[in-house]
Amino acid sequence: MTDIEIARNTKLDKIVDIAKKIDIDEEYIEQYGKYKAKISSEVYEKLKDKKDGKLILVTAISPTPLGEGKTTISIAAADGLRTIGKKSVLVLREPSLGPVFGIKGGATGGGKVQVAPMEEINLHFTGDIHAITAANNLLASLIDNHIYYGNELGFERVVWKRCVDLNDRQLREVDTGLSNEKKMVPRHDKFDITVASEIMAIVCLAKDINDLKEKLGNILIGYNKQGEPIYSKQLNAQGAMTVLLKDAIKPNLVQTLEHTPAIIHGGPFANIAHGCNSIIATKLALKLGDYVVTEAGFGADLGAEKFLDIKCRKAGIKPDAVVLVATIKAIKYHGGVEKEKIQEENIEGLEKGIDNLYRHIDNLKNKFGLNVIVALNRYVQDTEKEIKYLEEKLAQKGVALSLVEGWAKGGEGARDIAEKLVELVEQKENFNYIYDLNDSIKTKIEKVATKIYGAKGVEYSEEALQEIEKIEKLGYDNFPVCIAKTQYSFSDDPKNLECKNDYNITIRDIQLKTGAGFIVALAGKIMTMPGLPKVPAAESIDIDENGEIVGIF
């Protein structure tokens, strides 16, 4: 059966009953049908003095086109913890329509470990991303309207972009204001995908609705002729944007196919943004469960680094254990094995590709000082010889391996990792950030590039150097850095899979996000508006004569 068929053949619990599992009364949820709900902020206030549960971060080796199943492992681990009698809560990001209709086709797990209702979560869900799109574009329209009616604030350069939650490469470079109206000022501009919008980051980093409003007002939207910054609050835009986001800031409650409570909220990409669900969702889950399983996007060099250096710093939290997801076929892929031969037993390919796994382990264990376990997402073609080889190699590194078969067996297939995690979260750790906030902007970037990416150094374009100098003069140099980089390699070259030779990271542009409170450094050729593949998943997505959605997987 396909993922969507498995989901449809599973009877879900009503969302009020899921809420009761984590001690949320019906009066504190706003139902979106039978199986989805928003959680009121009053719940956190009631529980704020309750001791936090244990936080488990799920990340992965560098991703490949083959897929590693990080979301699948996250769901399996949460279900596995429930299987052994633990009170677990799952916390994930919301899927973006870009990948759903692009290359991925969905982001709700697979097999017997899925969050549900999967079609609704993958499509409009509760409208959060639409609200973020609207708030982003409202601000853009207010800026251009202000310029049209006289430009009292003296905009010389507008840095705020419009967005849409779809992959559309045609919008990477656009000309706007071409109606030839008398007072219209044409401008060359760009679009971002919504999940790269600063407003998405703000929703995910805000503590509450008042903090959200303040951060929205602090967004840098342009500069005047004197080079002085202009902020959203100077247009009185923050109130209207907050109104659009008043429901979007509330976490969404759903469930897994095994009825484990799942909070899904916020969805920034990890290659072009900071890659984590909201602080509100994670901190709430820590009050609701004894074990909280959360996920950071793409490989540990991206999502996990940003989770630890940005989100944990801002939220005042840290993980008690990290699950590093790997697959036999992905390790072989990083060892140069051709796709056509990836399913064949190949110990030599494993030997060549295992360095990618080692480097992520070293970063998490020795650079960040965290407790790490490797979750092997098992596929039917994996041989006992390959599994044994990997287990022995990891044992030499002092890292446990857990064979996870959640896709085929559900929570029961994750019993082993659940039991190991219960022990691992109690072990002592020595958590460190990679850089200090008082480091210079270049020092922060260089510490991430050399310590985490393994680069020899960092090269900067003239434009990037000018922006760094401007940020330093404005006094925002104590912000954390969010490096936008390809997910496929430790380097900034997506084709450099093995990273055997010395390489530099090239920073071509710097963007200041005063609302979210971080600095984006764009490395290599990374784009903040993805494009569709030659054959997009949208071509296979349809609705049949019975009104059933097909093609989402």
N, C-alpha and C positions, 0 to 999 in steps of 0.2 A: 504494500500500500504506500501511496505517496504521503508526505507530511500532512498535507491538507486533509487527506482521507482519514489518517490516524486521528487528527484533531477533531474531525467531525464525528467520528465514531466513539469519542470519549464524552461521557456525560459530565458536565461541569457543575460545580456547586454554585448556588446563588451567591452573589457578591456579599450580601449581608452575612452569610454564614462564614465566608472567608475572613471577613472583618472580625467576626467573633473569635476566630482562632488566635488572633493577635490582640484580643481584648479591646477592640474598637466597637463601641455601641453604634447602633444604626443611626442615631441622631447626628453622629460626627462624619457621616459619609454622604456624598451627593451622587446618586445613582445615575449612570448613563446606560439605561437598559438593565438587564438581569445580571450581566457578568463584568461590568466595569463601574468604577466609581472614583470620584475625587475624595481625598481625605482632607478634612477641615484642619486648619492650623491650630485649632483649640486642642487637638489631641496632644500635640507636642508640649503645649503649655501645661497640660495635666500631668505629663510624664517627665518633665524636664529634670526632676530630682531623682528619677530612677537610674540605677546603675546601667551603664552601657553594656551591650553584648560584645562578643568577640567579632572583629572585622576581618574578613577573608577576601583578599583581592585576587581576582583571576585575570591573568595576562597571558601572553603567548610568545613563541619565537617569532621571527620575522615572517609575516604572512606571505603566502604564495597564491597563485591563481587556483590552486587545488583546494584551498580552504582548510583551516585547522580545527574549526568547531569550537571556538572559544565560548560563544554563547551557549552552545550545547553542553559544554562541560560545566559552565556556571549553573545552569538549570539542574544538571545531574547532581552536582555537589549539594545544592540546596535540598533537592529531593532525597538524596542519600542521607543527609543529616536527619531529615524527618523519618526516614526508614529505620534509623537506629535510635529513634525516640527523642531526638533533640528538637528544640523549638527554633526553627530556622526561618529566615526571611530572605528573599531574593530581591536584589535591587539592580535594575538594568537601565540602559538608555533607550529612548524611543527611536524606532527606525525612521530614516529619512526616505521620502518618496524617490529621491534621486537614485540610490542604489536599488530600491525595490523594482523600479521600471528600467534600471540600467543593467548591471551585471549580476547582482546578487539575487534578486527576485524575492527577498524577504530576510528578516533578521530576528526570528522568534524561536530559534533552536531547530531541532529536527528529530525525526523518529518518535520515540516515546518520551523524549524530554523537550517539551515545548511550553511556551507561555501562550495562554489563550484568553479570548478568542483571537486566533492568529490572523485572520483576514482583516479584522477591524484594527488590531494593533499595527499591522503593516501598512494600512491605508490611512484613513483620517483620524483614527483613534478617538481622542476626546477634543481634538482641534487645537492642541497646544502649538504645534509647529505652524499652523495657519495663523494663529494669533501673533506669533513672533514675526512671521512674514508681514502681517498687516502693520504691526507696530514699527518695524524697520522702515517700511515704505511710507508710512504716515510721516515719519521724521524727514525722509527724503523730500516728500512733497511740500512740507512746511518750509524746508530750506529754500527750495526753488521758488515757492510762493513769496517768501520774504525778499528774495533777490528781485523778483518781478515787480514788486511794489516799492522799489526804491533802494533796497539793500542798505538799510540804516546801520547794520552791524559791519558793513564794509567787507563782505566776503571777497577775497581775492582768489582763494583756492578752497574748493570743497573737497573733503576727503571721505564723506559719507556716501556709501554705495547702496543702490537698491538690491533686492534679493528675490529669489524664487526657489522653492524647494523641489527643483528638478535639475537633472544634468542637461545643460544647454550651452555648448561651447560657443554658439553664435553670440551669446551675451557677454563673452569675456571682454570684448572691446565694442563700445557703442557710441553713437553720437545722439545727443538728446536736445530737446528744445528747438526743433527744426520747423516749427509751424509758421514762421515768418511773421508772427504777431509783433506789433510795434515795440513792446517792452521785453520781448522774450530774449533771453541770453543763451545762445547755443553752448553746449559743453561736450567735450569728449569724456566719456565715463565708462564704468565697468559694473557688472553685476557679480554678486557672490551667490553661492548656494546658501539657503537659509541657515543650515547648520554651521556655516562659517561666519554668520552674522555676529557682531558683538552682543546683540540683544540675546541671542541664544546663550552665549557665555555668561551674560549678566543674570539671566534667569537661573542658570545652574550654580552661580556663585553667591547669589543673594541669600541673606539670612531670613528675611521675611519681606512682607509687602512694602514696609516703610524703607527698608534697605534697598529694595528693588527700585523704588521711586527715586531715591537719592542717587543710585548708580546710573539710572537712565538720564538724570539731569546732568551728570558729570561726563557724558559722552562728548568726546572731541569731534566736532563736525566740520571744522575748517579753520582757515587762517585769514587775517586781514592783511592789508598792504604792509603793515609794520611787522608782519610775521608773528603777531600775537594770536593765541588760540581763541577760537569761538566754541562755546559749549552748548549742548542741547537746552540747558536751562535758560539760556539767554533768549531762546525762542518760546519759553514757557511750554515746551513740548512734553515734559516728563509726566504731567498729570494725565493727558490724553493717552499716552503710551501705557501708563500703568493701568488705566481703565481697560484697555484692550487685553492686558495681561493678567487681570485680577483672578481669573480662573486658571490660566496656564501655569501660575506659580504654585498651584496646589498639586501635590503628588497624585499619581494615578494608581489605583489598586486593581490588580487582576489576579490570576492564579496560574499555576502550572497544570499540566494534565493530571498530576497526582495531587492536586489541590493544595500545594504549598503556596502561601501568600507571596505575591510578587508585586513590588512597587516599581513602576516604570515611569521615569520622569527626566526630561531633557535629553538632547541628543547631539552634542557637538562632535564632529569628526576628530580623530586623534592625529591625522596627518596634517590637517590645516587649522585645527583648533585644539582645545585642551582635552577632548576625548573622554569625559567622565559624566555620569549622571549628576543630578543636582545635589548640592550640600544639604538642602532641606530634606530630600528623600533619604539620603544616607544616614543623617543624624536621627531622623525619625525612626528608621528601621532599627538603629542601634538601641532605641528605647523599647521597641516592640518585640525583638527577638533576642535569644541568647547567642545565636550565631547568625551573622549577616554575611551573605555572599554577594559581592559586587564585582563589576567588570570594568576594565579600562580598554579603550579601543586599540586595535592593531597590535604590533609587537611591543615588548616591554621597553624598548628604546624610545617609544613614542608615548602611548597611552599611560603606561605605568610611571614613566619619568614625570609626566605632567600631573598625573594623579598625586604623586608623592611631593613634587616640588611646588606645585601650584595649589591643588585642591586641599591636600592635607595641611599645608601651611595656613591657608585661609580659614579652614574649618576647625583647626585645632584637634585633628584626629590622626591616627596612624593605623596601618593594618597589623594584625597579630600574626598573620601568615599570608604567604603569597603562593598561589597555584600557577605554575608555568605550563601552559598547554603546548604539547608537541604531537606530531604524527610521524610515523615511520616514513611515509611518502614525502612529507615536507622536508624532513632532514635529508633524504636522498636528493630531493630537488636542489637544496642548497649545496649539495655535493657535486652538482653538475650532471646528475642522471637525467636523461631525456624523458620527456613526458610519456612517450610511447613505451618506455621500459620501466616506468616508475613502480608498476605493480609487481615486477619480478623481484625475487629475493636477490639482495645485493648488499653484502656486508661492506664491500669496498666503498660503495656509495655512501653508506652510513658513516664510515670512518672519515670520509672527506667532508661530509655535511654537518657532523656533530659539533664542529667548532661554533656554529651559529647558536646552538643550544648552550654550549659552555659559556659563551660570552654573555648571554642573557642571565644565566645563573650567577656568574661572577658579579655582574652589575647589581643584581638584587641582593645577593648574599653578602658580598664584600664591600661594595660601594655604598649601598643603602643600609646594610646591616640588618637585613630581614630574614625571617625563617622561610625557607623555600621548599616546595615539593613539586616534582614534575608529574603532570597528569598526561598519560599517553592515551590519546583518543584513538581507540582501537578500530581498525578496519578489517574486513574479512580476509583481505589478501596478506595481512601482516603475518609473518611466519614466527614460530616459536624461537628459532635461531636468532632472528633479528631482535625480537623482544628481549631475549636473554642477553644478547650483546649490549643492548642499550642499558639494561638493568645493571650489568656488571660495570660498565663505564661510569655510570652515575654513582654507584656505590663507592668507587674510587675517589669521587669528588665529595663524598659525605652527604649526598642528596638522595632522598628516597624517591622511588618511582612507583606510581600507582596506575594500574591498568584499568581504565574506565570504559565500561561498555554500556553507558547510559542510553545511547541511541537505540540499541536493540532491547535492553532490559529495564530501562527506566531507573528509578532510584535504587533498585536492588543491584543494578550494574555499577553503582557508585558507592556501595557499602564500604569497600576497602578504603577509598580516599576519604570518606566521611570519618571513619574510625581513626585514620592517620591524622586528619586535621584536628580532631578533638585533642589529640596529644600534642600536636605541633603548636597550636595557639597558646599552650601553657609554657612553652620554652622561652627562655630569656632571649631578648634581642637587643641590638644596639643601633637603633634607627638614626640615620643621618640624612640631612639634605645634601645635594650635590654642590650647591653654592650658597653663599650668604647673601641676603638681600642688600647688604651694604657694599658688596662687590660692584665694580663698574659694570656697565652693560656688556662691554666686550669680554670682560672676565667671566661673567655668567655664561655667555654663549660659548666661550672657549672651554669652560669647565665641562659643560654638557657634551660638547663636540669631542673633546679628548678623553674624558673619563667614561662616558656612556657610549658614544659612537665609535671610539677607538681611532679618531682622526689624528693626523699629525699636527694639524693646526687649522686656522680659519682664515679665509680670504674674504674681503669685503669690497663690494662695488663702491664707487664714489658716492652714488646716491644713498647707499646704506650708511656710509660714514657721515654724510651730511645730516641724515635723520637722527643718528645717535647723538651728534653734537647738539642738535635742536632739542632733543628730549632732555639731555643733561642740563641745558640752560633753563628749561621749563621746570626742572626739579623733580622729574618723574623717574630718575635713574635707579630708584630703590624698588621698582616693580620687579616681580619675577619675569622670566622670559619663557615664551611659548614658541618653540622652533617648528615651523611648518616645513616638513621634509617628506620625501617619498617613504612609504611604508615597506617597500620591498627590499631595502638594503640598509645596512648600518651607515653607508655613505649617502651622499645626496644624488647618486646615480642609480636608478632603478635596475639597471642591467648588471651592476657590479655586485653580484650575489655573494661571492665568497670573500670579498674584501681582504685578499691575501697581501696586496701591496700597499705601500703608504699612500694616503689620500688626504686631501684637505676638504673641508666643508666650505662651500661658497655661499655667503649671505648676499643676496642681490637687492634686498629691500627690507626696510624696518617699518612697522606700523605700530603706532601708540594707541592703546585701548584704555583710555582713562576711566571709562565707566566700569569695565570688567576688572581693571587694575592689573594689567600685564602688558608686556611688550611682545609683539609678534615679529619673529625674524624669519623671513622667507628664504629657504635654502634651495639651491639648484633651480630646477624648472617647475617646482610645485605650483599648482593652480588652485585658486579658491573657488573656481567654478569648474567642476568636472565635466567631461563629455560622455556621451553614450558610446558603447562598443558597437562594432559593425552590425551585430545582431542583438539588439537590446532585449531584455526580458519582457518588455512591454509587448513585443510581437506575439508572445505566448500567453499573455494574460487576457482573460475573456470572461464573459458571463454566459452560462448555458440557458437552455429553454426553460429550466426550472428556477432560474434566478440565482443559481449557485456560481460563485466565483471559481474560476479554474486558472491554473498556471502560476500561482504564487507558491514558491517552494522554500 
